[in-house]
Structure formats: structure tokens, C-alpha cells
């Protein structure tokens, strides 16, 4: 009897100790349930219905999905999403890695520079979009066009030309997300063994070989994290396009999210917009799982 009492007391103490983290997590979990997971479940349900306010929803099965996947506007949006997502992701990774190499160190001046460079990542995307819209102003008074005039070049219609509007949006996305990737790369570079650099320098290894055979293998975990986040961001790009071009001109910058937004809030096709969002969710999950699988295979090697 005396042996069971301490055991019961220890078990109760363990239960209380295990319950404490969940009490702290409860408010966040409740908010996520109400504002994220419940609307997500509601959207999945609505994707199977013809949503008719005040008349009652009508079950139509997979018709919304068929209509979305066969719509030529959505098919064009898929191409724009891939071009914008891949270009923006690759550009942000390359520029972020370059910034990390340039700003690595413990000097106080570098800390100030890193803070200044990181500001675009913490500024609201809508604000950044308006700033870039002013920079792209299609007259000689615009910031970029005034610089082109100094070089003797003509005025460029960055956002009004269907051939370059998508790439102009891509440039803004790279500017926003490169500093975010820089911080992750800096964390990876902090864990690189400095003796490897010293050994490489003694062996006469070139800078390119040092990056290829020492730096990149050492920061592979950070690189895979950046790739995973870039994959998700690339598919879900919306604010940059919506603020700069709204999907124009002539649909040349319309991506999957802006098309779904137009379908749901302009044409009031809630069922079709929900189906488009569910398709995007499934593709995002599949790509995330694929990237994580590749990361695990690389770590196993």
C-alpha cells in the first residue's frame, strides 16, 4: 500500500506536467480551429455544391472541379503561376544566398546592414507593391524610367506591357523574399566548421570550389527549408500580383490565386472558387511532401 501511494503521486504530477504545455497552446489552437481549419473544411464542402445564397446549396459533385480544370483562363493561370513561382523562388534563393555570403560576420556594421536589408521581408506586401508601382510609373517621371532616360534609353511600360508585366512582378517578389532567405542561409552558415575553410585555403582551393564542396553541403538543411517555403510561396502568390497589376494587362499576369479570387468575389461563383482553392491545396501538399522526401534522401546520403 505504501509503495502505491508514491507511484500514484508521481503519475498525477506527470499528468499535470504534461497538461501545462497544452494549456499554453490552447488559445492558439482555438484560434487556428475557428479561423483556419473550420473555414478550410467549409471550403472543401462548398467545392461540391452550386452555392446559391438564399436559395439553398445544390449538390453537383465534381462539376466544379471539372469546370475549373477545363477553363482556359485557369489553364493560362497555371502557366503564369509556374513561371512566376519558379522564377521568383530561384531568384530569391540565389540573391538571398549571395547576400548571406556578403553579410556574414560579427561586425556591428554588418548587423546594421543585415537589419536594413531584411526590412522588405517584414514590410506589408501591399505597401511594397504600391512603392514598386510608383517606381514602375510609365513616364519619364518614374524612378526607374528616369534612370533609363539618363542612360539614353526610352520609357518602358513595365506594368502595361503584356510581354514584361509578369517579369516586372517577379522582380518585386525577388526583392521581397531574398532577405527572408538570407536570414535562413545566415543561420546555416553560422554552423559551418571554420577549420574546413582553413584547410581549403591551405590546399589552394578556389572560391568556386570552396562554395561547391564546403559551403553548399554544409548548409543543405537550410537550403531544403528555403526550397520548401519557396515552393509553398510560389504556388500561393497573390498579393504581389493583385496590388501591382490585378492580373492584367489582358490577363498576362493572372495567377491561380487571383483567378480564384475573381471567380469567388467578382463573379460570385463560390463553388468554383472553393474547388480552385482545394486543387491548389492538394498540389501544395504534394509538392511539400516531395520536397521533404528529397530532403530526407539527401540527409540519408
Beta strands, then each sheet from edge to edge (+ up, - down):
strand 1: 49-50
strand 2: 58-59
sheet 1: 1+ 2-
end
